Amino acid sequence: MDVVLLVKAAIMGVVEGLTEFLPISSTGHLILAGSLLGFDDDKAKVFDIAIQTGAILAVIIVYWEKIRQTIVALPTQRQAQRFALNVLIAFVPAVLLGLLFGKAIKANLFTPAVVASTFILGGFIILWAEKRPPVAVRIKDVDEMSPWDALKVGLVQCLAMIPGTSRSGATIIGGMLLGLSRKAATDFSFYLAIPTLVGAGVYSLYKERALLSAADLPMFAVGLLFSFASAWLCIRWLLRYISSHSFVPFAWYRIAFGIVVLATAWSGLVEWRG
């Protein structure tokens, strides 16, 4: 058993769990962390997507009561049916665009320079969204959303296909700009994450199954475990945080972090050319 590899898997799991649901891009952090750890080959890319399932398990546990009620009521209650339909509608655009452009995006955009640039741009967008006059809140609870609202949030989620953008940041900030309350936008972002991230994980494992073997199971198990534990803590903290805080601190973090990464990459490029 490669202990060093398991330690790297644990670190990547913590990075995934802590960043998946904050507006700071888990994919971006995983790319950068993997680059620093030397954990960035093709198998590592499959690992990065697969361990999202651990984070999703944390969402299911935190929101279990709502999920359970929806499943039980789905055959008979229109409200439950509309909620499930809205999640499905919001999920579809990411599926279609992922199938069309996912391979090209991974081949060309999964680099530290792209991640750092989108970190900075996303930070300024969050600052703009938080500082502008507030949009009138039309929707205070996810059960008030219409299929059209769900589709618009789903389209906004597709921006997160660009690494460094942040799926949660796009859906939460986008939802708020579309008239959802901060809590409704955050809740729907979590619910939408369940089919989106589980689907991405299953698809990636199936497509790249030739790269994997039984010897990889300990690495994946460690990553999933640490992803779940850190995500559970992060979700519970975030739900308390949004009740009385804005996302401005995350915006400044994105900008500062992106600048540091760009400066480091530029320094390395200059030294290499010299």
C-alpha atoms as an extended CHARMM CRD file, in Angstrom:
* protein
*
       274  EXT
         1         1  MET       CA              0.0000000000        0.0000000000        0.0000000000  PROA      1               0.0000000000
         2         2  ASP       CA              1.3980000000        3.3750000000       -1.0550000000  PROA      2               0.0000000000
         3         3  VAL       CA              1.0370000000        5.5420000000        2.0550000000  PROA      3               0.0000000000
         4         4  VAL       CA              2.1720000000        8.6880000000        0.2440000000  PROA      4               0.0000000000
         5         5  LEU       CA             -0.5300000000        8.1850000000       -2.3700000000  PROA      5               0.0000000000
         6         6  LEU       CA             -3.1790000000        7.7340000000        0.3430000000  PROA      6               0.0000000000
         7         7  VAL       CA             -2.0340000000       10.9520000000        2.0430000000  PROA      7               0.0000000000
         8         8  LYS       CA             -2.3560000000       12.7740000000       -1.2730000000  PROA      8               0.0000000000
         9         9  ALA       CA             -5.8360000000       11.2760000000       -1.7190000000  PROA      9               0.0000000000
        10        10  ALA       CA             -6.8210000000       12.4760000000        1.7600000000  PROA      10              0.0000000000
        11        11  ILE       CA             -5.5680000000       16.0060000000        1.0400000000  PROA      11              0.0000000000
        12        12  MET       CA             -7.4470000000       16.1060000000       -2.2570000000  PROA      12              0.0000000000
        13        13  GLY       CA            -10.5730000000       14.8300000000       -0.5000000000  PROA      13              0.0000000000
        14        14  VAL       CA            -10.3770000000       17.6350000000        2.0640000000  PROA      14              0.0000000000
        15        15  VAL       CA             -9.8340000000       20.2090000000       -0.6960000000  PROA      15              0.0000000000
        16        16  GLU       CA            -12.8810000000       18.8780000000       -2.5680000000  PROA      16              0.0000000000
        17        17  GLY       CA            -15.1360000000       18.8240000000        0.4780000000  PROA      17              0.0000000000
        18        18  LEU       CA            -14.1900000000       22.2960000000        1.7060000000  PROA      18              0.0000000000
        19        19  THR       CA            -14.4600000000       24.0030000000       -1.6890000000  PROA      19              0.0000000000
        20        20  GLU       CA            -17.2930000000       22.2030000000       -3.5100000000  PROA      20              0.0000000000
        21        21  PHE       CA            -20.1010000000       24.2660000000       -2.0100000000  PROA      21              0.0000000000
        22        22  LEU       CA            -18.3110000000       27.5780000000       -1.4370000000  PROA      22              0.0000000000
        23        23  PRO       CA            -18.2140000000       30.1020000000       -4.3120000000  PROA      23              0.0000000000
        24        24  ILE       CA            -14.4800000000       29.5530000000       -4.8180000000  PROA      24              0.0000000000
        25        25  SER       CA            -14.3910000000       26.6160000000       -7.2980000000  PROA      25              0.0000000000
        26        26  SER       CA            -13.5690000000       23.1070000000       -6.1680000000  PROA      26              0.0000000000
        27        27  THR       CA            -12.3410000000       22.1580000000       -9.6490000000  PROA      27              0.0000000000
        28        28  GLY       CA             -9.9270000000       25.0660000000       -9.6450000000  PROA      28              0.0000000000
        29        29  HSD       CA             -8.5590000000       24.1760000000       -6.2290000000  PROA      29              0.0000000000
        30        30  LEU       CA             -8.2370000000       20.5040000000       -7.1810000000  PROA      30              0.0000000000
        31        31  ILE       CA             -6.3080000000       21.3690000000      -10.3450000000  PROA      31              0.0000000000
        32        32  LEU       CA             -3.9370000000       23.5890000000       -8.4020000000  PROA      32              0.0000000000
        33        33  ALA       CA             -3.5870000000       21.1780000000       -5.4650000000  PROA      33              0.0000000000
        34        34  GLY       CA             -3.0070000000       18.2790000000       -7.8470000000  PROA      34              0.0000000000
        35        35  SER       CA             -0.3360000000       20.2640000000       -9.6660000000  PROA      35              0.0000000000
        36        36  LEU       CA              1.4670000000       21.0180000000       -6.4030000000  PROA      36              0.0000000000
        37        37  LEU       CA              1.2290000000       17.4010000000       -5.1900000000  PROA      37              0.0000000000
        38        38  GLY       CA              2.2150000000       15.8560000000       -8.5000000000  PROA      38              0.0000000000
        39        39  PHE       CA             -1.2260000000       14.2590000000       -8.5580000000  PROA      39              0.0000000000
        40        40  ASP       CA             -2.3920000000       15.3720000000      -11.9770000000  PROA      40              0.0000000000
        41        41  ASP       CA             -2.2420000000       12.4650000000      -14.4290000000  PROA      41              0.0000000000
        42        42  ASP       CA             -5.2910000000       11.0620000000      -16.2470000000  PROA      42              0.0000000000
        43        43  LYS       CA             -6.1940000000        8.7760000000      -13.3450000000  PROA      43              0.0000000000
        44        44  ALA       CA             -6.0490000000       11.7210000000      -10.9350000000  PROA      44              0.0000000000
        45        45  LYS       CA             -8.5230000000       13.6360000000      -13.1060000000  PROA      45              0.0000000000
        46        46  VAL       CA            -10.9870000000       10.7380000000      -12.8140000000  PROA      46              0.0000000000
        47        47  PHE       CA            -10.3380000000       10.6660000000       -9.0690000000  PROA      47              0.0000000000
        48        48  ASP       CA            -11.0920000000       14.4060000000       -8.7660000000  PROA      48              0.0000000000
        49        49  ILE       CA            -14.5280000000       13.9180000000      -10.3070000000  PROA      49              0.0000000000
        50        50  ALA       CA            -15.3170000000       10.6590000000       -8.5280000000  PROA      50              0.0000000000
        51        51  ILE       CA            -14.7040000000       11.9910000000       -5.0090000000  PROA      51              0.0000000000
        52        52  GLN       CA            -17.4140000000       14.5840000000       -5.5590000000  PROA      52              0.0000000000
        53        53  THR       CA            -19.7690000000       11.7400000000       -4.6440000000  PROA      53              0.0000000000
        54        54  GLY       CA            -18.5060000000       11.9370000000       -1.0670000000  PROA      54              0.0000000000
        55        55  ALA       CA            -19.4140000000       15.6190000000       -0.9230000000  PROA      55              0.0000000000
        56        56  ILE       CA            -22.8460000000       14.8460000000       -2.3640000000  PROA      56              0.0000000000
        57        57  LEU       CA            -23.4710000000       12.2510000000        0.3300000000  PROA      57              0.0000000000
        58        58  ALA       CA            -22.9710000000       15.0550000000        2.8500000000  PROA      58              0.0000000000
        59        59  VAL       CA            -25.6280000000       17.1380000000        1.0370000000  PROA      59              0.0000000000
        60        60  ILE       CA            -28.0670000000       14.2290000000        1.1080000000  PROA      60              0.0000000000
        61        61  ILE       CA            -27.5800000000       13.7730000000        4.8590000000  PROA      61              0.0000000000
        62        62  VAL       CA            -27.9300000000       17.4940000000        5.6690000000  PROA      62              0.0000000000
        63        63  TYR       CA            -31.0470000000       17.8260000000        3.4830000000  PROA      63              0.0000000000
        64        64  TRP       CA            -32.3810000000       14.3340000000        4.1200000000  PROA      64              0.0000000000
        65        65  GLU       CA            -35.7100000000       15.4140000000        5.6030000000  PROA      65              0.0000000000
        66        66  LYS       CA            -36.6480000000       17.4690000000        2.5210000000  PROA      66              0.0000000000
        67        67  ILE       CA            -35.4020000000       14.7370000000        0.1830000000  PROA      67              0.0000000000
        68        68  ARG       CA            -37.3100000000       12.0470000000        2.0880000000  PROA      68              0.0000000000
        69        69  GLN       CA            -40.5230000000       14.0860000000        2.1090000000  PROA      69              0.0000000000
        70        70  THR       CA            -40.2320000000       14.7080000000       -1.6280000000  PROA      70              0.0000000000
        71        71  ILE       CA            -39.6900000000       11.0300000000       -2.4240000000  PROA      71              0.0000000000
        72        72  VAL       CA            -42.6380000000        9.9420000000       -0.2740000000  PROA      72              0.0000000000
        73        73  ALA       CA            -44.9650000000       12.6090000000       -1.6770000000  PROA      73              0.0000000000
        74        74  LEU       CA            -43.8240000000       12.3160000000       -5.3040000000  PROA      74              0.0000000000
        75        75  PRO       CA            -46.6290000000        9.9840000000       -6.4960000000  PROA      75              0.0000000000
        76        76  THR       CA            -49.4650000000       12.1320000000       -5.1290000000  PROA      76              0.0000000000
        77        77  GLN       CA            -48.4750000000       15.7420000000       -4.3430000000  PROA      77              0.0000000000
        78        78  ARG       CA            -48.0600000000       18.3740000000       -7.0630000000  PROA      78              0.0000000000
        79        79  GLN       CA            -45.6240000000       20.4050000000       -4.9690000000  PROA      79              0.0000000000
        80        80  ALA       CA            -43.2270000000       17.4810000000       -4.6700000000  PROA      80              0.0000000000
        81        81  GLN       CA            -43.6320000000       16.6990000000       -8.3660000000  PROA      81              0.0000000000
        82        82  ARG       CA            -42.8940000000       20.3030000000       -9.3270000000  PROA      82              0.0000000000
        83        83  PHE       CA            -39.8090000000       20.4120000000       -7.1000000000  PROA      83              0.0000000000
        84        84  ALA       CA            -38.4250000000       17.1850000000       -8.6100000000  PROA      84              0.0000000000
        85        85  LEU       CA            -39.2210000000       18.4320000000      -12.1190000000  PROA      85              0.0000000000
        86        86  ASN       CA            -37.4500000000       21.7290000000      -11.4410000000  PROA      86              0.0000000000
        87        87  VAL       CA            -34.2780000000       19.9390000000      -10.3310000000  PROA      87              0.0000000000
        88        88  LEU       CA            -34.4320000000       17.7700000000      -13.4570000000  PROA      88              0.0000000000
        89        89  ILE       CA            -34.9790000000       20.7810000000      -15.7390000000  PROA      89              0.0000000000
        90        90  ALA       CA            -32.0450000000       22.6320000000      -14.1750000000  PROA      90              0.0000000000
        91        91  PHE       CA            -29.8690000000       19.5320000000      -14.5580000000  PROA      91              0.0000000000
        92        92  VAL       CA            -30.4500000000       18.9840000000      -18.2860000000  PROA      92              0.0000000000
        93        93  PRO       CA            -28.4410000000       21.9320000000      -19.7300000000  PROA      93              0.0000000000
        94        94  ALA       CA            -25.2520000000       20.7950000000      -17.9810000000  PROA      94              0.0000000000
        95        95  VAL       CA            -25.7350000000       17.2770000000      -19.3480000000  PROA      95              0.0000000000
        96        96  LEU       CA            -26.1820000000       18.4600000000      -22.9250000000  PROA      96              0.0000000000
        97        97  LEU       CA            -23.3290000000       20.9710000000      -22.9080000000  PROA      97              0.0000000000
        98        98  GLY       CA            -21.0810000000       18.5680000000      -20.9980000000  PROA      98              0.0000000000
        99        99  LEU       CA            -21.5380000000       15.8880000000      -23.6570000000  PROA      99              0.0000000000
       100       100  LEU       CA            -20.9210000000       18.3940000000      -26.4430000000  PROA      100             0.0000000000
       101       101  PHE       CA            -17.9720000000       20.3520000000      -25.0540000000  PROA      101             0.0000000000
       102       102  GLY       CA            -16.6730000000       18.4970000000      -21.9840000000  PROA      102             0.0000000000
       103       103  LYS       CA            -13.7720000000       16.7980000000      -23.7630000000  PROA      103             0.0000000000
       104       104  ALA       CA            -12.5650000000       20.0090000000      -25.4240000000  PROA      104             0.0000000000
       105       105  ILE       CA            -12.8120000000       21.9430000000      -22.1570000000  PROA      105             0.0000000000
       106       106  LYS       CA            -10.7440000000       19.3660000000      -20.2530000000  PROA      106             0.0000000000
       107       107  ALA       CA             -8.1330000000       19.2860000000      -23.0060000000  PROA      107             0.0000000000
       108       108  ASN       CA             -7.6860000000       23.0550000000      -23.2710000000  PROA      108             0.0000000000
       109       109  LEU       CA             -8.8570000000       24.8370000000      -20.1270000000  PROA      109             0.0000000000
       110       110  PHE       CA             -7.7450000000       22.6630000000      -17.1930000000  PROA      110             0.0000000000
       111       111  THR       CA             -4.5800000000       24.6800000000      -16.5110000000  PROA      111             0.0000000000
       112       112  PRO       CA             -3.4260000000       26.8180000000      -13.5460000000  PROA      112             0.0000000000
       113       113  ALA       CA             -3.3560000000       29.9550000000      -15.7180000000  PROA      113             0.0000000000
       114       114  VAL       CA             -6.9790000000       29.5580000000      -16.8200000000  PROA      114             0.0000000000
       115       115  VAL       CA             -8.0860000000       28.7180000000      -13.2890000000  PROA      115             0.0000000000
       116       116  ALA       CA             -6.3140000000       31.7650000000      -11.8310000000  PROA      116             0.0000000000
       117       117  SER       CA             -7.8300000000       34.0690000000      -14.4610000000  PROA      117             0.0000000000
       118       118  THR       CA            -11.3740000000       32.8160000000      -13.8500000000  PROA      118             0.0000000000
       119       119  PHE       CA            -10.7700000000       33.0530000000      -10.0970000000  PROA      119             0.0000000000
       120       120  ILE       CA            -10.0630000000       36.7630000000      -10.4640000000  PROA      120             0.0000000000
       121       121  LEU       CA            -12.8890000000       37.4320000000      -12.9220000000  PROA      121             0.0000000000
       122       122  GLY       CA            -15.3610000000       35.5080000000      -10.7670000000  PROA      122             0.0000000000
       123       123  GLY       CA            -14.2670000000       37.4850000000       -7.7120000000  PROA      123             0.0000000000
       124       124  PHE       CA            -15.0560000000       40.7790000000       -9.4090000000  PROA      124             0.0000000000
       125       125  ILE       CA            -18.4290000000       39.4400000000      -10.5670000000  PROA      125             0.0000000000
       126       126  ILE       CA            -19.3110000000       38.4870000000       -6.9860000000  PROA      126             0.0000000000
       127       127  LEU       CA            -18.2670000000       41.9610000000       -5.7740000000  PROA      127             0.0000000000
       128       128  TRP       CA            -20.4260000000       43.5550000000       -8.4610000000  PROA      128             0.0000000000
       129       129  ALA       CA            -23.3930000000       41.3170000000       -7.6220000000  PROA      129             0.0000000000
       130       130  GLU       CA            -23.1300000000       42.0420000000       -3.8880000000  PROA      130             0.0000000000
       131       131  LYS       CA            -22.6090000000       45.8090000000       -4.2730000000  PROA      131             0.0000000000
       132       132  ARG       CA            -25.3060000000       46.5470000000       -6.8550000000  PROA      132             0.0000000000
       133       133  PRO       CA            -28.8180000000       47.5550000000       -5.7290000000  PROA      133             0.0000000000
       134       134  PRO       CA            -30.5140000000       44.3560000000       -4.5130000000  PROA      134             0.0000000000
       135       135  VAL       CA            -32.8470000000       42.5780000000       -6.9100000000  PROA      135             0.0000000000
       136       136  ALA       CA            -36.4100000000       42.3170000000       -5.6470000000  PROA      136             0.0000000000
       137       137  VAL       CA            -36.8490000000       38.8880000000       -4.0950000000  PROA      137             0.0000000000
       138       138  ARG       CA            -39.5830000000       36.9530000000       -5.8890000000  PROA      138             0.0000000000
       139       139  ILE       CA            -38.7920000000       33.5180000000       -4.4880000000  PROA      139             0.0000000000
       140       140  LYS       CA            -38.1380000000       32.9430000000       -0.7910000000  PROA      140             0.0000000000
       141       141  ASP       CA            -38.2770000000       29.1420000000       -0.8610000000  PROA      141             0.0000000000
       142       142  VAL       CA            -37.3150000000       26.5490000000       -3.4720000000  PROA      142             0.0000000000
       143       143  ASP       CA            -40.9040000000       25.2770000000       -3.5710000000  PROA      143             0.0000000000
       144       144  GLU       CA            -41.9550000000       28.6360000000       -5.0540000000  PROA      144             0.0000000000
       145       145  MET       CA            -39.7460000000       28.2170000000       -8.1400000000  PROA      145             0.0000000000
       146       146  SER       CA            -41.2870000000       27.7220000000      -11.5600000000  PROA      146             0.0000000000
       147       147  PRO       CA            -39.8390000000       25.4960000000      -14.2940000000  PROA      147             0.0000000000
       148       148  TRP       CA            -38.6730000000       28.6600000000      -16.0730000000  PROA      148             0.0000000000
       149       149  ASP       CA            -36.7800000000       29.7660000000      -12.9450000000  PROA      149             0.0000000000
       150       150  ALA       CA            -35.1750000000       26.3310000000      -12.7370000000  PROA      150             0.0000000000
       151       151  LEU       CA            -34.1200000000       26.4130000000      -16.3890000000  PROA      151             0.0000000000
       152       152  LYS       CA            -32.4480000000       29.7980000000      -15.9610000000  PROA      152             0.0000000000
       153       153  VAL       CA            -30.5040000000       28.5850000000      -12.9220000000  PROA      153             0.0000000000
       154       154  GLY       CA            -29.5320000000       25.4690000000      -14.8720000000  PROA      154             0.0000000000
       155       155  LEU       CA            -28.2040000000       27.5800000000      -17.7300000000  PROA      155             0.0000000000
       156       156  VAL       CA            -26.1990000000       29.6840000000      -15.2890000000  PROA      156             0.0000000000
       157       157  GLN       CA            -24.7400000000       26.5020000000      -13.8070000000  PROA      157             0.0000000000
       158       158  CYS       CA            -23.2190000000       25.7110000000      -17.2140000000  PROA      158             0.0000000000
       159       159  LEU       CA            -20.7760000000       28.5980000000      -16.7430000000  PROA      159             0.0000000000
       160       160  ALA       CA            -19.0510000000       26.3830000000      -14.1810000000  PROA      160             0.0000000000
       161       161  MET       CA            -17.8620000000       24.1100000000      -16.9720000000  PROA      161             0.0000000000
       162       162  ILE       CA            -15.0090000000       26.6160000000      -17.2440000000  PROA      162             0.0000000000
       163       163  PRO       CA            -12.6230000000       25.5770000000      -14.4390000000  PROA      163             0.0000000000
       164       164  GLY       CA            -12.2260000000       28.1510000000      -11.7070000000  PROA      164             0.0000000000
       165       165  THR       CA            -15.7300000000       29.5550000000      -12.1760000000  PROA      165             0.0000000000
       166       166  SER       CA            -17.4060000000       27.6570000000       -9.2840000000  PROA      166             0.0000000000
       167       167  ARG       CA            -20.6340000000       25.7340000000       -9.7840000000  PROA      167             0.0000000000
       168       168  SER       CA            -22.0160000000       26.8080000000       -6.4170000000  PROA      168             0.0000000000
       169       169  GLY       CA            -20.9500000000       30.4100000000       -6.9820000000  PROA      169             0.0000000000
       170       170  ALA       CA            -22.5890000000       30.5310000000      -10.4050000000  PROA      170             0.0000000000
       171       171  THR       CA            -25.8720000000       29.0120000000       -9.2220000000  PROA      171             0.0000000000
       172       172  ILE       CA            -26.1100000000       30.9630000000       -5.9530000000  PROA      172             0.0000000000
       173       173  ILE       CA            -25.1190000000       34.3750000000       -7.3170000000  PROA      173             0.0000000000
       174       174  GLY       CA            -27.0170000000       33.7060000000      -10.5470000000  PROA      174             0.0000000000
       175       175  GLY       CA            -30.0810000000       32.6410000000       -8.6020000000  PROA      175             0.0000000000
       176       176  MET       CA            -29.9690000000       35.7940000000       -6.4790000000  PROA      176             0.0000000000
       177       177  LEU       CA            -29.7400000000       37.9500000000       -9.6330000000  PROA      177             0.0000000000
       178       178  LEU       CA            -32.7740000000       36.0820000000      -10.9830000000  PROA      178             0.0000000000
       179       179  GLY       CA            -34.8660000000       36.9800000000       -7.9280000000  PROA      179             0.0000000000
       180       180  LEU       CA            -34.2450000000       34.1010000000       -5.5200000000  PROA      180             0.0000000000
       181       181  SER       CA            -33.5190000000       34.8680000000       -1.8910000000  PROA      181             0.0000000000
       182       182  ARG       CA            -30.0020000000       34.0680000000       -0.7060000000  PROA      182             0.0000000000
       183       183  LYS       CA            -31.2980000000       31.0250000000        1.1710000000  PROA      183             0.0000000000
       184       184  ALA       CA            -33.4520000000       29.7620000000       -1.7110000000  PROA      184             0.0000000000
       185       185  ALA       CA            -30.5610000000       30.1520000000       -4.1650000000  PROA      185             0.0000000000
       186       186  THR       CA            -28.2020000000       28.3180000000       -1.8060000000  PROA      186             0.0000000000
       187       187  ASP       CA            -30.6790000000       25.5080000000       -1.1030000000  PROA      187             0.0000000000
       188       188  PHE       CA            -31.4380000000       24.9870000000       -4.7930000000  PROA      188             0.0000000000
       189       189  SER       CA            -27.7180000000       24.9850000000       -5.5670000000  PROA      189             0.0000000000
       190       190  PHE       CA            -27.2930000000       22.1160000000       -3.1050000000  PROA      190             0.0000000000
       191       191  TYR       CA            -30.2430000000       20.1470000000       -4.4770000000  PROA      191             0.0000000000
       192       192  LEU       CA            -29.0590000000       20.6610000000       -8.0540000000  PROA      192             0.0000000000
       193       193  ALA       CA            -25.5920000000       19.4510000000       -7.0690000000  PROA      193             0.0000000000
       194       194  ILE       CA            -26.9480000000       15.9610000000       -6.3190000000  PROA      194             0.0000000000
       195       195  PRO       CA            -27.7830000000       14.8340000000       -9.8930000000  PROA      195             0.0000000000
       196       196  THR       CA            -25.1020000000       17.0470000000      -11.4500000000  PROA      196             0.0000000000
       197       197  LEU       CA            -22.1200000000       15.7810000000       -9.4760000000  PROA      197             0.0000000000
       198       198  VAL       CA            -23.2900000000       12.1730000000       -9.1130000000  PROA      198             0.0000000000
       199       199  GLY       CA            -23.9380000000       12.0640000000      -12.8620000000  PROA      199             0.0000000000
       200       200  ALA       CA            -20.5180000000       13.5210000000      -13.6290000000  PROA      200             0.0000000000
       201       201  GLY       CA            -18.8270000000       11.0590000000      -11.3010000000  PROA      201             0.0000000000
       202       202  VAL       CA            -20.5790000000        7.9720000000      -12.6690000000  PROA      202             0.0000000000
       203       203  TYR       CA            -20.0260000000        9.0620000000      -16.2810000000  PROA      203             0.0000000000
       204       204  SER       CA            -16.3370000000        9.7660000000      -15.7020000000  PROA      204             0.0000000000
       205       205  LEU       CA            -15.7520000000        6.4290000000      -13.9540000000  PROA      205             0.0000000000
       206       206  TYR       CA            -17.5240000000        4.5490000000      -16.7340000000  PROA      206             0.0000000000
       207       207  LYS       CA            -15.7530000000        6.3760000000      -19.5600000000  PROA      207             0.0000000000
       208       208  GLU       CA            -12.2910000000        6.0260000000      -18.0250000000  PROA      208             0.0000000000
       209       209  ARG       CA            -12.7880000000        2.5680000000      -16.5190000000  PROA      209             0.0000000000
       210       210  ALA       CA             -9.8220000000        1.2030000000      -18.5010000000  PROA      210             0.0000000000
       211       211  LEU       CA             -7.4950000000        3.3930000000      -16.4150000000  PROA      211             0.0000000000
       212       212  LEU       CA             -8.6800000000        1.9040000000      -13.1250000000  PROA      212             0.0000000000
       213       213  SER       CA             -8.0470000000       -1.3390000000      -11.2850000000  PROA      213             0.0000000000
       214       214  ALA       CA             -8.8580000000       -2.9580000000       -7.9390000000  PROA      214             0.0000000000
       215       215  ALA       CA             -5.5880000000       -1.5850000000       -6.5830000000  PROA      215             0.0000000000
       216       216  ASP       CA             -7.0600000000        1.9290000000       -6.8540000000  PROA      216             0.0000000000
       217       217  LEU       CA             -9.9080000000        1.2000000000       -4.4150000000  PROA      217             0.0000000000
       218       218  PRO       CA             -8.0460000000        2.3160000000       -1.2430000000  PROA      218             0.0000000000
       219       219  MET       CA             -7.1230000000        5.6280000000       -2.8800000000  PROA      219             0.0000000000
       220       220  PHE       CA            -10.7180000000        6.2940000000       -3.9450000000  PROA      220             0.0000000000
       221       221  ALA       CA            -12.1020000000        5.1770000000       -0.5730000000  PROA      221             0.0000000000
       222       222  VAL       CA             -9.8180000000        7.5830000000        1.3110000000  PROA      222             0.0000000000
       223       223  GLY       CA            -10.6970000000       10.4380000000       -1.0310000000  PROA      223             0.0000000000
       224       224  LEU       CA            -14.4350000000        9.7980000000       -0.6640000000  PROA      224             0.0000000000
       225       225  LEU       CA            -14.2200000000        9.5800000000        3.1270000000  PROA      225             0.0000000000
       226       226  PHE       CA            -12.3130000000       12.8310000000        3.5570000000  PROA      226             0.0000000000
       227       227  SER       CA            -14.4640000000       14.5520000000        0.9460000000  PROA      227             0.0000000000
       228       228  PHE       CA            -17.6300000000       13.5450000000        2.8190000000  PROA      228             0.0000000000
       229       229  ALA       CA            -16.3900000000       14.6190000000        6.2640000000  PROA      229             0.0000000000
       230       230  SER       CA            -15.0600000000       18.0030000000        5.1890000000  PROA      230             0.0000000000
       231       231  ALA       CA            -18.1260000000       18.7270000000        3.0020000000  PROA      231             0.0000000000
       232       232  TRP       CA            -20.4980000000       17.9190000000        5.8700000000  PROA      232             0.0000000000
       233       233  LEU       CA            -18.7240000000       20.4140000000        8.1190000000  PROA      233             0.0000000000
       234       234  CYS       CA            -18.5870000000       23.0220000000        5.3610000000  PROA      234             0.0000000000
       235       235  ILE       CA            -22.2950000000       22.7620000000        4.4470000000  PROA      235             0.0000000000
       236       236  ARG       CA            -23.4320000000       23.1470000000        8.0390000000  PROA      236             0.0000000000
       237       237  TRP       CA            -21.1610000000       26.1650000000        8.4690000000  PROA      237             0.0000000000
       238       238  LEU       CA            -22.2590000000       27.7780000000        5.1900000000  PROA      238             0.0000000000
       239       239  LEU       CA            -25.9720000000       27.5000000000        5.9810000000  PROA      239             0.0000000000
       240       240  ARG       CA            -25.3480000000       29.4280000000        9.2170000000  PROA      240             0.0000000000
       241       241  TYR       CA            -23.0380000000       31.9140000000        7.5070000000  PROA      241             0.0000000000
       242       242  ILE       CA            -25.4350000000       33.0120000000        4.7620000000  PROA      242             0.0000000000
       243       243  SER       CA            -28.1260000000       33.9650000000        7.2730000000  PROA      243             0.0000000000
       244       244  SER       CA            -26.2030000000       37.1080000000        8.1900000000  PROA      244             0.0000000000
       245       245  HSD       CA            -23.2630000000       37.5200000000        5.7840000000  PROA      245             0.0000000000
       246       246  SER       CA            -22.5770000000       38.2870000000        2.1260000000  PROA      246             0.0000000000
       247       247  PHE       CA            -20.1550000000       36.5360000000       -0.2170000000  PROA      247             0.0000000000
       248       248  VAL       CA            -17.7930000000       39.5120000000       -0.4100000000  PROA      248             0.0000000000
       249       249  PRO       CA            -15.0030000000       37.8050000000        1.6290000000  PROA      249             0.0000000000
       250       250  PHE       CA            -15.0230000000       34.9190000000       -0.8670000000  PROA      250             0.0000000000
       251       251  ALA       CA            -14.7100000000       37.4120000000       -3.7280000000  PROA      251             0.0000000000
       252       252  TRP       CA            -11.5860000000       38.9720000000       -2.2240000000  PROA      252             0.0000000000
       253       253  TYR       CA            -10.1750000000       35.5150000000       -1.5280000000  PROA      253             0.0000000000
       254       254  ARG       CA            -10.6900000000       34.5620000000       -5.1780000000  PROA      254             0.0000000000
       255       255  ILE       CA             -8.9820000000       37.7060000000       -6.4170000000  PROA      255             0.0000000000
       256       256  ALA       CA             -6.0030000000       37.4180000000       -4.0500000000  PROA      256             0.0000000000
       257       257  PHE       CA             -5.5690000000       33.7030000000       -4.6660000000  PROA      257             0.0000000000
       258       258  GLY       CA             -5.7960000000       34.1500000000       -8.4330000000  PROA      258             0.0000000000
       259       259  ILE       CA             -3.1630000000       36.8900000000       -8.4010000000  PROA      259             0.0000000000
       260       260  VAL       CA             -0.7830000000       34.7160000000       -6.3670000000  PROA      260             0.0000000000
       261       261  VAL       CA             -1.2220000000       31.7940000000       -8.7700000000  PROA      261             0.0000000000
       262       262  LEU       CA             -0.7180000000       33.9990000000      -11.8390000000  PROA      262             0.0000000000
       263       263  ALA       CA              2.3760000000       35.5810000000      -10.3150000000  PROA      263             0.0000000000
       264       264  THR       CA              3.7960000000       32.1560000000       -9.4630000000  PROA      264             0.0000000000
       265       265  ALA       CA              3.0670000000       30.8080000000      -12.9360000000  PROA      265             0.0000000000
       266       266  TRP       CA              4.5900000000       33.9110000000      -14.5580000000  PROA      266             0.0000000000
       267       267  SER       CA              7.6990000000       33.6780000000      -12.3770000000  PROA      267             0.0000000000
       268       268  GLY       CA              8.1630000000       30.0500000000      -13.3390000000  PROA      268             0.0000000000
       269       269  LEU       CA              7.7280000000       30.9110000000      -17.0130000000  PROA      269             0.0000000000
       270       270  VAL       CA             10.3130000000       33.6970000000      -16.8280000000  PROA      270             0.0000000000
       271       271  GLU       CA             12.8190000000       31.4250000000      -15.0670000000  PROA      271             0.0000000000
       272       272  TRP       CA             12.2420000000       28.6780000000      -17.6130000000  PROA      272             0.0000000000
       273       273  ARG       CA             12.7740000000       31.0710000000      -20.5310000000  PROA      273             0.0000000000
       274       274  GLY       CA             15.8910000000       32.4480000000      -18.8550000000  PROA      274             0.0000000000
